[in-house]
Amino acid sequence: MDLGSNFHAKLEPFLLIGKSMKGAAAAKLISDAISAPGVFVFSELLELPNIQELATHEQYASHHALLQVFSYKTYEDYLQRKDSLPPLNQAQTVKLKYLSIVTLASERRILPYSTLLKALDMLSIRELEDLIIDAIYLDILRGKLDQKEEQLEVEYTMGRDLELGKLETVLEALKDWHSTTAAVLTTLDEKLVSISSAAAAAKAEREGYDKELNGILKEIVEKQKDKSMTSAMGGQLGRRGTHDSMDIDEPENAKGKSRRAPQEALSKQQRKRNRF
């Protein structure tokens, strides 16, 4: 649920009553509305004809001006006009300080404690932090207290009513924001295209490197296979030559033996003759 989405519903009873209230009753209605818990938007009440009539009422014009303060101004604005406006009770003071934080948060995301203390006319940091925590619980804003740096880091806030004549300023701000956003998006698109092109080039280079590396490795493996086959063939030829030599020597040895055999036989015959 968005912040402040139920605030209009809580204002509805005051709108129904305000259609028939005039004078003192209308002034009392304003006082009740700015005191009521959970009521933080007032533009629809301010636009009621019976309430607008109070702007020119001699006695209750100040109540109409006070409703304007709660609609789109701050606690500092109230203090500057304090003498011409009705006094605030405790509930009204706290509520206006909540709304003042929302206005300040719409101008900058980081709010130093020193800025808040001055804007809210507060002296105690502990009291300020309690006020901010209550505002967060009431769904007026979202943020984080940085006690070390003494600042409020704003994430999101409810919206406030626009003062008459401020719409043009807001529109100009939105136009500037639109132009800035469009320029940023264009720059991001160009950057994404550049990154994509660089990634594609890097991928192609990597694939080329892998292909070349695989070719070199394949060539090395083929050379190793050829070298192993050459070594194996050389070994087989060496063993075959040894066997051939042995086969040639055997007949010669056999011939030698056949030549020595007759000589040994003759020697034996001569020894026999010598005996006789």
Secondary structure as the mmCIF struct_conf table of DSSP 4:
data_model
#
loop_
_struct_conf.conf_type_id
_struct_conf.id
_struct_conf.beg_label_comp_id
_struct_conf.beg_label_asym_id
_struct_conf.beg_label_seq_id
_struct_conf.end_label_comp_id
_struct_conf.end_label_asym_id
_struct_conf.end_label_seq_id
TURN_TY1_P TURN_TY1_P1 LEU A 3 ASN A 6
HELX_RH_AL_P HELX_RH_AL_P1 PHE A 7 GLY A 18
TURN_TY1_P TURN_TY1_P2 LYS A 19 SER A 20
HELX_RH_AL_P HELX_RH_AL_P2 GLY A 23 SER A 35
BEND BEND1 ALA A 36 ALA A 36
TURN_TY1_P TURN_TY1_P3 PRO A 37 GLY A 38
HELX_RH_AL_P HELX_RH_AL_P3 SER A 43 LEU A 46
TURN_TY1_P TURN_TY1_P4 GLU A 47 GLU A 47
BEND BEND2 LEU A 48 LEU A 48
HELX_RH_AL_P HELX_RH_AL_P4 PRO A 49 GLN A 52
HELX_RH_3T_P HELX_RH_3T_P1 GLU A 53 THR A 56
TURN_TY1_P TURN_TY1_P5 GLU A 58 TYR A 60
HELX_RH_AL_P HELX_RH_AL_P5 ALA A 61 TYR A 72
HELX_RH_AL_P HELX_RH_AL_P6 TYR A 75 GLN A 80
TURN_TY1_P TURN_TY1_P6 ARG A 81 ARG A 81
HELX_RH_3T_P HELX_RH_3T_P2 LYS A 82 SER A 84
BEND BEND3 LEU A 85 LEU A 85
HELX_LH_PP_P HELX_LH_PP_P1 PRO A 86 LEU A 88
HELX_RH_AL_P HELX_RH_AL_P7 GLN A 90 GLU A 107
BEND BEND4 ARG A 109 ARG A 109
STRN STRN1 ILE A 110 PRO A 112
HELX_RH_AL_P HELX_RH_AL_P8 TYR A 113 ALA A 119
TURN_TY1_P TURN_TY1_P7 LEU A 120 ASP A 121
HELX_RH_AL_P HELX_RH_AL_P9 ILE A 125 TYR A 137
TURN_TY1_P TURN_TY1_P8 LEU A 138 ASP A 139
BEND BEND5 ILE A 140 ILE A 140
STRN STRN2 LEU A 141 ASP A 146
TURN_TY1_P TURN_TY1_P9 GLN A 147 GLU A 150
STRN STRN3 GLN A 151 THR A 157
HELX_LH_PP_P HELX_LH_PP_P2 ASP A 161 GLU A 163
TURN_TY1_P TURN_TY1_P10 LEU A 164 GLY A 165
HELX_RH_AL_P HELX_RH_AL_P10 LEU A 167 ARG A 275
#
